[in-house]
Amino acid sequence: MHIGFIGFGHMAKVIFDALDRAKLIPRSQVSFIQRDPQKMRENEKTYGITSTSMETLVKKSDLIILGVRPAQAKMVLEQLRGLDPSKMFVTVLAGVKMSFYRKYLKNPILRVMPNIASEVGMGMSTFSYSGKPSEDFRSITHLLFSCMGEVIEVPEEMMDISVGISGSGPGFVFRLIEAVAREGEKKGIPYPDALKMAAQTFMGAGKLVLKKGNVQNLLIQIATPNGTTEAGLKKMTELKIDEHYQAVVNASTKRSHELSEEFQ
Ligand SMILES: NC(=O)c1ccc[n+]([C@@H]2O[C@H](COP(=O)([O-])OP(=O)(O)OC[C@H]3O[C@@H](n4cnc5c(N)ncnc54)[C@H](OP(=O)(O)O)[C@@H]3O)[C@@H](O)[C@H]2O)c1
């Protein structure tokens, strides 16, 4: 199996790093192409993989991962028109719909919405396949992206809300962590310590939810009547934090929908 990356920027590097760490594929079976020849040479040295021409990459690769920016999609897809339909095609571009790719390609296609936490192996990737994927395509792509964290399959119509929840989600959590840490700092805890306390608390709470699977039970367990957690939760209710946070997710979802209107 040979993997070819078209575009080798931030996201492609995160994917390659995860595959490399998991030793899923030898470096000799990975190639890439990007625009800037200077960066291409630097990346060859840094990552130990070979850059090549588009023609060779397409010929050699069994699985192609598209990692350019959406604005560059049309230009690249023009070059891929008529791609051998036996090749598997994976795209990580946000907001470019399957119908857009279908204008150029007849291949099995997977749209992936990864998130930035993939960099630390705790990513959340949402998958949407064109039609019903073959067992091979499904298992290979699950294996590849599981190296970066969790994978969930959704119908394509759910891609925009997936952006709101997990694609852009880390950004909203960053803000919350920062807000909590700054409050700790205001009260006298050194900022690095307060930041660690806040980040570890978000991570631990998330892990516990994943382990137990039932948020209501955890809330009952933690909120002793008249206790400190209950006081905070009451304030959250009074401030309608849940509704406000849902509005944040919805704003991101709406923007994802607007952007994808351009690419259908
Ligand atoms: N970053 C994230 O957290 C994230 C999360 C989810 C999805 N995504 C999606 O991932 C995609 C890539 O994002 P990114 O942050 O990795 O962007 P990026 O760092 O700007 O990388 C884009 C890459 O595409 C290359 N490229 C541009 N035009 C090309 C062409 N005609 N032929 C070959 N290569 C070309 C660029 O090459 P040069 O550098 O040489 O110009 C660069 O290596 C985006 O579509 C985004 O929607 C990103």
The ligand as a Tripos MOL2 file, in Angstrom:
@<TRIPOS>MOLECULE
LIG
   48    52     1     0     0
SMALL
NO_CHARGES

@<TRIPOS>ATOM
      1 N1         -5.6710   22.8220   10.6450 N.am      1 LIG1
      2 C1         -6.7290   22.2230   11.2040 C.2       1 LIG1
      3 O1         -6.9050   22.1580   12.4370 O.2       1 LIG1
      4 C2         -7.7620   21.5760   10.3180 C.ar      1 LIG1
      5 C3         -8.8020   20.8640   10.9140 C.ar      1 LIG1
      6 C4         -9.7260   20.2410   10.0860 C.ar      1 LIG1
      7 C5         -9.5980   20.3440    8.7100 C.ar      1 LIG1
      8 N2         -8.6050   21.0750    8.1720 N.ar      1 LIG1
      9 C6         -8.5340   21.1720    6.7130 C.3       1 LIG1
     10 O2         -7.2510   20.7600    6.2960 O.3       1 LIG1
     11 C7         -6.9310   21.4370    5.0900 C.3       1 LIG1
     12 C8         -5.5030   21.8930    5.1660 C.3       1 LIG1
     13 O3         -5.3540   22.7940    6.2570 O.3       1 LIG1
     14 P1         -3.9250   23.1430    6.8280 P.3       1 LIG1
     15 O4         -4.1370   23.8870    8.0810 O.co2     1 LIG1
     16 O5         -3.0610   21.9280    6.8020 O.co2     1 LIG1
     17 O6         -3.4250   24.1590    5.6430 O.3       1 LIG1
     18 P2         -1.9400   24.5340    5.2270 P.3       1 LIG1
     19 O7         -1.0120   24.3660    6.3800 O.co2     1 LIG1
     20 O8         -2.0250   25.8640    4.5360 O.co2     1 LIG1
     21 O9         -1.5490   23.4310    4.1430 O.3       1 LIG1
     22 C9         -2.0040   23.4460    2.8310 C.3       1 LIG1
     23 C10        -0.9960   22.6730    1.9840 C.3       1 LIG1
     24 O10        -1.4810   22.5810    0.6430 O.3       1 LIG1
     25 C11        -0.3850   22.8140   -0.2320 C.3       1 LIG1
     26 N3         -0.8950   23.2320   -1.5450 N.ar      1 LIG1
     27 C12        -1.5630   24.3460   -1.8820 C.ar      1 LIG1
     28 N4         -1.8780   24.3510   -3.1980 N.ar      1 LIG1
     29 C13        -1.3860   23.2110   -3.7060 C.ar      1 LIG1
     30 C14        -1.3830   22.6360   -4.9870 C.ar      1 LIG1
     31 N5         -1.9380   23.2610   -6.0420 N.pl3     1 LIG1
     32 N6         -0.7890   21.4270   -5.1600 N.ar      1 LIG1
     33 C15        -0.2080   20.7930   -4.1210 C.ar      1 LIG1
     34 N7         -0.1870   21.3000   -2.8650 N.ar      1 LIG1
     35 C16        -0.7530   22.4890   -2.6620 C.ar      1 LIG1
     36 C17         0.4380   23.8670    0.4760 C.3       1 LIG1
     37 O11         1.7150   23.8920   -0.0620 O.3       1 LIG1
     38 P3          2.7510   25.1140    0.2160 P.3       1 LIG1
     39 O12         2.8750   25.2670    1.6970 O.co2     1 LIG1
     40 O13         3.9890   24.6330   -0.4100 O.co2     1 LIG1
     41 O14         2.1460   26.3350   -0.4250 O.co2     1 LIG1
     42 C18         0.3870   23.3080    1.9030 C.3       1 LIG1
     43 O15         1.3610   22.3080    2.0570 O.3       1 LIG1
     44 C19        -7.9050   22.6030    4.9500 C.3       1 LIG1
     45 O16        -8.7020   22.3610    3.8430 O.3       1 LIG1
     46 C20        -8.7070   22.5960    6.2240 C.3       1 LIG1
     47 O17       -10.0640   22.8300    5.9360 O.3       1 LIG1
     48 C21        -7.6640   21.6710    8.9390 C.ar      1 LIG1
@<TRIPOS>BOND
     1     1     2 1
     2     2     3 2
     3     2     4 1
     4     4     5 ar
     5     4    48 ar
     6     5     6 ar
     7     6     7 ar
     8     7     8 ar
     9     8     9 1
    10     8    48 ar
    11     9    10 1
    12     9    46 1
    13    10    11 1
    14    11    12 1
    15    11    44 1
    16    12    13 1
    17    13    14 1
    18    14    15 2
    19    14    16 1
    20    14    17 1
    21    17    18 1
    22    18    19 2
    23    18    20 1
    24    18    21 1
    25    21    22 1
    26    22    23 1
    27    23    24 1
    28    23    42 1
    29    24    25 1
    30    25    26 1
    31    25    36 1
    32    26    27 ar
    33    26    35 ar
    34    27    28 ar
    35    28    29 ar
    36    29    30 ar
    37    29    35 ar
    38    30    31 1
    39    30    32 ar
    40    32    33 ar
    41    33    34 ar
    42    34    35 ar
    43    36    37 1
    44    36    42 1
    45    37    38 1
    46    38    39 2
    47    38    40 1
    48    38    41 1
    49    42    43 1
    50    44    45 1
    51    44    46 1
    52    46    47 1
@<TRIPOS>SUBSTRUCTURE
     1 LIG1         1 GROUP 0 **** ****
